[in-house]
Amino acid sequence: MQELIFTHLEQHAQQRPDEPFLINHDGAVYSWRDSAQQVVAIATSLSSILPQTGCKVSILAENSAEWTLAELGIMRAGHISAATFTTMTADNFSYVIDFAEIELIFVGAASNWPQVRHTLPQRVTVVALPGVDVDGADYSFAEFIALGNGQKPPAMPALDDLSVFVFTSGTTGKPKAVMHSLRTIYQSANTVLQIFRQQGLSQRRFICYLPLAHIGEKSITVMHAILCGASIHYCENPQELLPMLRNVRPTMVVGVPRIWELLLQSVLKEFGESVEDLQQQLQGNNSEPLAAQIREFLGLDQTVFRMTGSALSPQAVKDWYHLFGAELMELFGQTELLPLTTHEVGKSTQGTGAGSAAPGHQIRISDQGEVLGRGPCAALGYYKNPEKTAETFVDGWVHTGDKGYLDDNGNLFIVGRVSDEFKTSKGKFVAPGPIESSFSKAVVVEQQFLYGLGLTQPVMLCTLGASAQDLTDQELQQQLLDLTETLNATLESHERIGAIICSRSNWTGENGLLTHTHKIKKDQVQAHHQQQIDQAARHMAGGNRQTLFAWA
């Protein structure tokens, strides 16, 4: 079958033409029939401007139904979707446009458009998405669609043609363009579908709030919805996620660790006179009424699948959701291969790490401890980067860069990044992942990052969550020092935390310390707090064994 995604879209358009498929945050609704017709119309108009297939077309907009329709239209026309992020700086945006050789861009509501539009080369055609007045657009959406009136729709693209560029986070440099075909994107969504079908579960309502330019939202939410016939509710502003959850009552929620942490902070602020009291109540014999109340507060009372991915989710956060009766499942993978592992839906994930291999996938651990995976979702490689492609994709196996192990039941446990290990001045290596995960048990902590390259002892940098607001500075300091003392007692001497640097401000995309996929830019965080790190280094180099606490 050549046109898998588009075949499913057409089937739903015929079988349930008037049922809602895409629902915007403002209430605008696209039925299955509307959506299928719009995709073909966009593809036809694109072909009138870019008659040769294989052109690179970008999208810059907040999440919306029109975003999804534009990308499907790009793919249907046989072009390559290379979407950008509304959080990109002008430098990164300009780099991506030039690197990917973008010829046309759809622009919608995008906070960074005024800053990035002047970096566009003259060759790039700008098309405004519906309902948005885009400064500098060559075509309004109505004018663009009119270009295809009376024209024959383009032929279906080949299943193995290059179809999507997904740009990586760029935590350690410029973003890489991961190449996917229609087949690999389909297989990614189909793997998620098989997880549910194997367990007799069905899906009905999804929400879409993570960046659509990211692989997770693209395949697990949008493409998966097309395969299973679910509706998608769009959230333009992630700050409005909690009200949307309560309103939509989704059956599946996909989230990065920071999202689950923020929702947890809302619960702790709403329900707990103290964190300890709430924990005790949820561990009591009559805890289910309270757990049910919390699930309803979060809008998770009808979800059967709550996925956490993109980065390691702290065990302490997953323990809280376990108490809520809203188990979080690690769906491990990356832009190059998603998903690789999964948990059995409806079963406790406690003690099973990131779960076992997803349907049709295999995992093994290299002699160096690196997690290797293979399966039908594997990407084609990196655009214009044959060296990195050859390094990552070897004999059918994707080298994930993650360090981990498999237990006797085939469950994968991630212990950090191969490249994240650092050597202290004592000449011994430290793996930060497990230490960061243990430190995250302090509910007052929202973000954490262990740094120690060349230092006498590692330094823990962290930010505070909402529950810290009720404590004095002295109480916060003592709580974190007590936690560190307990944690250090379990670590080898060279691993023990020698200093805590606590920031009163969160690391965000706006201040340049998080990527567009909510991953910590460790180099930037280090540079941002270098003065405090230097202070800690002097403290430790002097032979002082008492843990230093410093505010940033």
Secondary structure by P-SEA (a helix, b strand, c coil): cccaaaaaaaaaaaaccccccccccccccccaaaaaaaaaaaaaaaaaaccccbbbbbbbccccaaaaaaaaaaaaacbbbbcccccccaaaaaaaaaaacccbbbbccccccccccccccccbbbbbccccccccccccaaaaaacccccccccccccccccbbbbcccccccbbbbbbcaaaaaaaaaaaaaaaaaacccccbbbbcccccccccccccaaaaaaabbbbbbbccccaaaaaaaaacccbbbbcaaaaaaaaaaaaacccccaaaaaaaaacccaaaaaaaaaaaaccccccbbbbccccccaaaaaaaaaaccccccccccccccccccccccccccccccccccccbbbbbccccccccccccccccccccaaaaaaccccccccccccccccccbbbbbcccccccccccccccccaaaaaaaaaccccccbbbbbbccccbbbbbbccccccccccaaaaaaaaaaaaaaaaaaccccccccbbbbbcccccccccccccccccaaaaaaaaaaaaaaaaaaaaaaccccbbbbcc
